[in-house]
Amino acid sequence: MRLAAIVRLGTGGRPDDLALLSRFLDSDDDSLRLAAARVLVRAGDQAALARMGAQAGEAPTPSRRFEALTVLRESAYLPPAARRSAERALGDADPALRLIALEVLGANPSRDSVPAISGMLADSERDVRLAAIAVLGKTPDPRALAPLLEHVDARDHQEQIAVIRALGSLGGIHPRLSAGPALLRQVSDPDVDVQVAAIDALARLAYAPAVPTLSALAARPAAAGAEPEEQAQANGRLARRATLALGRIGDASALEALVALLRSAAPREEVVVGLRSAAAAAVEPIVTSGLLDEAPSSSAGAAAEILADIGDRRATAPLVRLLQTRPTVAIAAARALGALRDPRAVTALMEAVIGRAFAKASGVREAALRALALVADARARSVVETAAQDPDPRLRMAGLDLAAAIQGGLSEQTLVRRLGDLDPGVRGAAIRAAADLTGSGAMPAGLPAGLPAVLPAVLPAVLQFIQQAPARGGAEAEPATRARVCELLARARSGPADLALAELIDHDPDDLVRAAAAWAARSRRAARPIAAALERARGAVAPAVAANATLALAEARPGTPAAEGTDQRASGLTVRLVTPEGSPVTLQWIRVRTPPSSLALWARTDEAGEARLVGLPPGPHRVSLAGELGDQAALTEATASGRSPATTPVAP
């Protein structure tokens, strides 16, 4: 009971509570004494820190000194007296005490401790030597380099690798004292593990003089003849690590070597990764090398993917030329141009969709349509109708998605026909296009401004979709698709649409759809079924549904419907969540606040990591995460109020 009370009081960290615990530092009970010491030291109690520091150096028994060092290891700050006690413990006869003292010094690295720790490299115990190497590798002081360099040829295999890794961490901290030459010598070591460690360390240092050696290693498997299997595996391992190291170094000679490796008929994945890691510096070597024009298709396709990942628009013209001159790589070229989002590529992409060159290459045409949707240039409207009527369902889907992305180009008749398409994927794309084109206020081609006249034509198909979607599977019935339709139903301003929207608020199996429907219903609160559904949703168990319904009731102004034919659009927001590595954060709830108003709207990201909100008041908007990912940083690419894009860090 007393042990539990010590831990509980320590979690609060209040001064009066901590004062109660000080008396337990003299307890004869080991568990109570250790628990109190840990709590006090973690809280930064100076008296406890001083006492543990003195005990670490002066306690009469090894067990009490070990206990004090164990506690000091958990401190966020090591006072000078405690540091001196830990350094004295390095000379203790007990190896366990020497090890725990090194852990204490490693947890709080300081330049002052470098001489004492360096002396431990000659310790009789291997574990102590390894611990000292690890601590020196974390110490930001040039003086740590010299003792490590003296041990780079250690006879012990594990110790040698540890020294090499430590040098890779420290070797660049002093301009006149580099570990590069010593590490480069280790690349010739007969042990492949030592060679790999040295290559990785040279990469961390970005040591340019190592490029010729690394280039030879990276090319070795391609030049090797018949050799034992074990040696072939070792060569392959070294080649992969050397290739990645060339990308980390990233100077002109390293990039030249990587581009040469990319020319092989089947370039290794490490070559692609290495060039990607060089980022913008790799663009010119790839473009000027003639690789896109002359290399095998696999190499040219890999180069196009690399340029797409780098995202530098200097690659636009070469990629357009690749699209136009090399049909076997045209799909990769089109995808890369879409990733660059450069309007200068629009004409070439449109020609790929409707020109004769790819009339029978549906894969190229689809890739070009997808690229045009990413560029989102209004000039692409002229190809939408052709794509949406193509016999290939994939092209019809891509054409519908393009129409939604560029807000037009699709006739009312084609949209209605696609809503009844025999292919379920096309029907799903048509539903999304109908929602984006009409629910957002955008006009299909040829229709007058104001409330879209196409709504009555598409509404029957939309209502049928809403009724049948829960029983269907696949992309057509995805929650994100149903959620996107909600604004369309609200804008229809009809009894059947109101009933369908109320049904979504009350009974849809997915909280995303219910939350989206509740917010969309704000403009129809005057309708009886909508008002009743919103009142019921205010008590929903799902927080997003309840919050959006409450907000819709507060924001709506019943009794003042907009005049027919007027545009009721308000600002919209598209949020895309990505991890630091660039992967989409899917199915993640977000909350959008608009200070100083009380708006706090919920939405959820789809499979692409995107969440769309419309009808927001003017910004700025603040986006925060909710749920299990709420403690992670993310990036938003926000398009709001005509300003695009805005990239900001998001914190919970």
N, C-alpha and C positions, 0 to 999 in steps of 0.2 A: 504493500500500500504506500509506503514512504517513497519507494522507487518511482511508482506511477505518479505520485504527487510532485516529485522533483521534475520529471519530464514535462508534466502538464504546466507547472509554473514557468518552466523555462521557455515554453513555446510563446508565451506572451511577451517576454522580454522587458517587463516593467521594472524600474529600478527597485521598488519596494519588494517585489517578489524575488528578484535576484539577490537582494541583501539577505533574505531568509535562507538562501541556499549556501551562503558562504561558510556557515558553521559545519556543513557536511564535508568540507575539505579536510577536516581532522577526524572524520569518522573511521572507526576500525573496520567497518564493513566495506569491502573492496568495491562492490557494485554501487553502493550509495556514493562513495567518495568519487569514483570514476564518473558516474552520471552527473553529479553536481559540477565537477571540474569541466566536463565537456560542455554542459549548458552555459556555464559562465564564460568560458573561453570563446565559444561560438557567438555569444552576445557582445564580445569585445570588452569584458570586464577587466580593467587594467590591473587591479589587485590580484585577480586570479592568474592573469598572464605572468605577472612578476613572480608569483609564487611557483607556478609550474616551471618557469625558467630557472629559478634557483634550485628547485627540486631535481630538474634534469641534470644539473651539474654537481650537486652536493648531497643528494640523498644517499644514505649509508648503504642501501641495498640495491642491487641491479634491477630488481623487480619494480621498485618505486621510481627509479630513473627511467626505466622503460615505460612505465605508466605516464610519467610526465611528458615524455617525448611523443607518446601516442596522442595525448591531448593537444600538444602544441601543433601537431601535424594538421589538425582541423581548424586552426586559427587562420583568419583572413589577414592577420598582420602579425609579424614576428618582431618583438622589441629587440633592441641591440643586445641586451643582457641575455635574453633567451637564445638569440642567434649564437652568441659566444658559448653558451652551454651546449648547444647542439654541435658546434664545431669541436669542443673538447671531447664530446662523446665519440667523435670519429676515431679517437685514439684508445677507446675502451678495448679490453681484451675479448669481450663477448661480441661475436660477429652480428648477433641479432640487434645489439644496441647500435653498432655501426650502421647497419642497414636502416633502422628506424630514424637515426639521425640524418642520414642522407635523404630519406623521404621528407623529413621536416624541412630541410634546406631546399629540396626540390620543389616543395609546395610554395615556398616563398623565395624564389631565386634572387640573388643579389651579387653584385660585383665583389663585395667585400669577402664573400665566402669562396671565391674561385681558387685562391692558393690552397686552402685547406682541402677542398674537394679534389683538386688536381693530385694531391698527394695520395689519394685513395686509389689511383690508377695502378699503383704498385702493391696493393693489398694482397695478402696471401689467399683470400677467398674470392673465387670467381664471381659469385653473386654480388659481392660488394663492389668489385671492379665494374661490373655491368651497370649497377645502380649509379656509380659515380659518372660513368660515361653518359648515361641518360640525363643526369642533372646538368652536366656541363653543356649538353646539347640544347638545353633550355635557358642557358645563362647568357644574357645579352652583353657579353664583354669580350673584346678581342683577345684578352689574356687566356681565355678558355681554348683558343685555337692551338697554341703551341704544344701544350701537353697532349692534346688529342692527335696532332700530327706526329708526335713522337711514337704513338702507339698504333699508327695506321697499319703497320706490318705485324701486328700481334700474332703470335703463333696460334692462339686459340681462335678457332673458326668463328664462333658466335661473337666473341669479343671484337674481332676485326670488323665484322659486319656492323656491329653496334657503333663502333668508332666512325665508320664510313657514313652511316646515317646521321650521326651527330654533326659531322663535318658538313654534310649537305645542308643542315639547318643553319650552321654558323659561318660557313666559309665565305660569305659575301659581306660580313658586317664591318670589315676594315678594308679600305681601298688598296693598301699596300701589303696586305697579308691575306693571300687567297689560298684556299684549299684545293683549287682546281688542278694544279700540276700533280699533287699527290694522288688525287682521286683518279686522274687520267692514267697514272701508272697502274692503279688497281684494276683497270679495265683489262689488262693483260694477265691478270691472275689466273692460274689454272683452274680455280674453283668457280663454277658458273654462278653460284649464289653470291659470291663476292663481286663478280663482274656485274651482275644485275644491280646490286646495291650501289656500286660505283656509278653505273649509268644513271640510275635514278637521282643520285646525289648531284651529278653534273647537270642534270636537267633542272633541279631546284636552283642551282647556282646560275643557270643560263650561261654556262661557260663556253664561249664561242670557239676557243682553240680546240675544243673537243670535236667539232663538227666533222673533220675528215675521218677520224677514227669511228665515230658513230655512223657516218654514211657508209663506210665499208662494212660495218656490222649489219646495218639495215639491209644491205644488198646481198649479203652472203648467201642466203638460201637460194636466191635466183641464180647464183653463179656456181653453187656447189654441185659436185657430181655425186657418184655413188659413194655413200659413207655409212658407217654403222648407225642403226636406228637411234641409239642413245645420243650420239653426237649430233644427228640431224635434229632431234628434239631440242637439244641445248642451243644449237644455232638458231632454230626458230624462236625460241624464247628470247635470246639475246637480240635478235632482229626486231622483234615486236617492241621490246623496251627501248632499243636505240631509236626506233622510228618515232615513238612517243616523245622521247627526249629531244629529237630534232624539232618537233613542234613547240616544245616548251622553250627552247633556245630562240627560235624564230628569227634569226638574222638572215641576210640575203643568201648566204651559202647554205644554211640549213633548209631554207625554203626551196632553193634550187634542187637540192638532193631529194626532197619530198616530191616535188613535181616530177622529177625523173622516175621515181618509184611509182608514181601514179600512172605513168604511161604503160605499165605492164598490162597484159591482157586481162589479168584478174588481180587488181590491186587489193592489198590487204586492208582490212578495216582500220588498222592502226595508222595507215597512211592518211586515210580520210580524217580520222580523229586528230592526227597531228596537224594537218592543214587547218582544220576548224579551230584548233586552239590558238593558232597564229593570228586568227581574226583578220582585220582589215589588211594587215601586212601581206597576207597570202593572195589578195585579189590580183594585184599587178603581175606577180610571177605566173599565176594560172592563165591570165588573159593573154599575156604577151608571149607565152611559150608556144603558142600554136596547138596546145593540147586539145582545145575544143574542136579544132578544125581537122586534125590529123590523127589523133590517138584512136585506139580501138573504142568501139561504142561503150563498152563497160567503163572505160576510163573517162570518156567524155561525159557520160551520165553521172558518174561519181563527182566529177568536177562541177557539174551543174548543181548537184545537191549541196556541195560545199559552199558554192557562191550563194545559194539560197539561204543557207544557215547563217552565213556571215552577214548578209543583208546590205551589202554595199552596192549602190546603184551604178557604180562604175562598170559593173558587170552587165548592165542592161543591153547595150549594143551587141556585145559578143553573144549573149544568150539569144537575142532576136535572130542573129545570123545563124546560130545553131538550130533554132526552130525552123528556119526557112531552107536550110541547105542539107540537113542530116535527118531524114525521116526516122531512122532507127533510134535517135535520141530525142525526138521531138517531144515526147511526153515529159521527160525529165526537164527539158528546156522550158516548156509551158508551166510546169509546176514551179520551177525556179523563178520565172517572171512573175507569177502570182505572189510568191513570197516577198519579192522586192517591192511590189505594189507601186511600180513606176508607171505613170500615165503615158510615158513615151512608148510603152510596149503595146498599147491598146490596139493600134492599127494592125500590127502583125498578129495579135491574138484573134482579132475579129476575122482576119483573112484565113486563119487556120480553121475557124468555125464554118465559114460559108464558101471558102475558095475550093477550087478543084483539087488542089494538091492532096488534101486529106479527106476527100469526099467519102472514101471507103475506110478511113481510119477512125473509127468511132472513139477509140481510146484517146487519140490526140485531140479530137474535137471536144470531148468531155473535159480533158485537162485544161484546154484553152478556156472553156466556159467557166470552170472553177477559178481559173486565174483572173478572168475578167470580173468575177464577183468579188474577189479580194481587192482588186484595184478600185472597183466601184466608180468607174468613170461613166458619165451619162451617155457618151458616144456609143457605148455598147448596146444601147436600146435597139439599134437596127438589126441585131442578130437574135433578139429574144424570141420573136414570133417563129422564126425558122427552127430554132432549137426546140421550142415548146411543142411543135407539131411533128417532130422527127419520129420515124418508126421505132427507133431504139429508146426504150424507157429510161435508160440512164441519161440520155441526152435531154429527154423531156424534163426529167428531174433537175438536171443542171440548168436548163433554161429557166425553169420556174424559180430556182434559187437565185439566179442572176437577176431576174425581174424584181425580186424582193430586195436584193442588195442595192440596185441602182434606182429603185423606186419608179419603175415604169417599163414601157416597152411591150406590155402584154395587153392584148385586146380583151374586151369583156367576153366575147364569144369563145376565145381560146381558153380563158380561165374557167369558164363554166364547163366546157368540155373536159378539161383536165380534172375537175372536181369529180367527174363521173368516170374517170379513166379505169380501164380494166386492171391496171397494175396498182397494187396497194401502195407501193413506194411513191408512185407518181401522185396518187390521191393525197398522200400525206404531205408531199411537197406543195401541192396545189392549196391545201388547207393553210399551210404556213404562209404561202404567197398571198392568199386572200386576206389573211390576218394582217400581214405587213403592209399590203398595198391599200387596204380599205380601213383597217382599224387604226392605222397611224395617220390617216388623212392623205396619203399619197394617191394620185390618180392614175389608173391604167391609161394607156395611150388613147387620146381622142376624147376623153371624158371632160366635162366642165369642172371648173374649180368649185370648192365648197363640199358639201356632203356628197360622197360618191354615189352616182346613180347606179353603180354596179352592185351596191349592197342588196337590193331586192332580188337581183338575179342569182347571187351566190348564196343568199341566206338559206334557201331550202337544203342545199347540199351541206352547208355548215351545220344546220340543225340535225340532219341525218347523221352526220359524223359524230356529233355530241351524243346522240342517243345510242349509237352502236359502238363507239370507241372502247368503253370498258370491256366489251366482250371480244374485241379484236386483239391481236398481238402484233408485234413488230413495230417498225418506225412510225407507222400511220397513227398508232394509238399512244405514243409516248406522252408522258405528262407535260413535257415542255411544249409539245404541239398543242395540247388542249389548253394549256395556260395562255399561249399566244392568241388563241381565238377569243378569249374573254373580252378584250377591248372591242373587237369587232361586234360581238353580241350587244355590248352596251351602246355602241354607235348606231345599231340598226333601229333602235327606238320603236320596237314592235312588241305586241303581246307574246307571240311565240318565242322571240329572242329573250324577253324578260323571264319567261318561265324556264327556258333552258339555262340562263345565267343563275337563277335561283336554285335550280337543281344542282348545278356545279358547286355552289356555295354549301349546300346542305349535304350532298351525298357523294361527291367524287371521292374515290378511294385514296387519292394522293393529296397530301397537305399543300404541296406547291400549287396545285390547280385551285384548291379551295381559297388559298390566300390570294392568288392572282384574281380570281373571280370576285372576291370581296372588295378588292381595291378598284377593279374595273367598274363595279356596280355603283360607285359613288355618284356618277352623273345620272343614275336612274333611281335614286332613292325615293323619288316621289311615286314610283310604281309600287302598288301594294305588295305583290309577291317578292319584290326586291327588298322592300323595307322590312318585311317579316323575316326574310332569310338573313339579312344583316343583323337584326336584333338577336336571332338565335345564334349566329356565329360569334357574337360578342362573348358568349360563354363557352366557346370551344376550348377543348383541352389543348389543342396545338397552339402554342404562343403566337406563331406567325398569323394564323387564321384570325384569332381573337384581336390581335393588334391591328391588322389591316381592316377588319370590319369596324372596329371602334374608330379608326382614323377616317374611314369612308363616311361614317355617319357624322363625324365632326366637320369634315371638309365640305360635304355636300350642301347645297343650298336649295332645298326643296321649294317648289312653287315658282322657280325662275328658269324654266327650260330654255335652251338656246333656240333661236329662230331657225326654221328649216333652211338648209342651204348654207349655213355659216360653218366656218371651220373651227371646231372646238379643241384643236390641238393645244397641248401645253408642252413644256420642254420635256424631253425624254433623256434617259440615261442608259447606256450599255456598259456594264462592268464586266471585265474579264479578269479572273483570278488565275495567277500562275505561281508555281513554286519558284524558288531561286534558280532552279535548273531549267525553268521554262515549261514545265509540264502543266497542263490545265488542272485546276483544283475543281473537281466535279462534285455535284450534289452537295454543295456547301451553302448553308444559309448565310445571307448577309443582311445587314440592316443599314438603310440609308436615312441619314438625318439631314435636316435642312435648317440650321440655325439662322435666325433666332426663333423660327416658328417651332411648333411642337411636333412637326411631322417626323415620324419614325417608322418607315415602311420596310417590310420584309420581302425578300425574294430569295430564290435558290438558283444556283448555277446549274447549267445543263451539262451534257457530256463533253462539250467544248470548253467548259469552264466559264460560260457567259451567263449573265442574268440581265434581263431587259426590263426596264420600268418606264412607263409613260405617264403623262398627266402630272408630272412634278411641277411645283412652283419654281421660279427662277432660282438658280444656285447662288453661292457654291453649295455642293452637297458633300457630306462626310460619310464615308463608307466604313463600316466595321464588320468584323467577322463574328459569327455566333457558332456555338457548338464545339466539337472536339478539336477543331483546328484553330480555335480562337487565340491560342497562345503563340501562333507562328506568324512570322512576317510574310506578307504577300505583296504583289504588285497589281495595281489596277490600271487598265487602259480604258479611260473613261471618255465617252463622247457625250457632251452635254451642252445644251444651249448654243449649238453652232460652233463650239470650240473643240477641235479634235487634233491629235489625241492629247490627253493629259495623263502623265504617268506619275503616280505618287505612291509612297509607301503607306501601307495600311496597318494599323496596330489595333488590337482589341479595345 
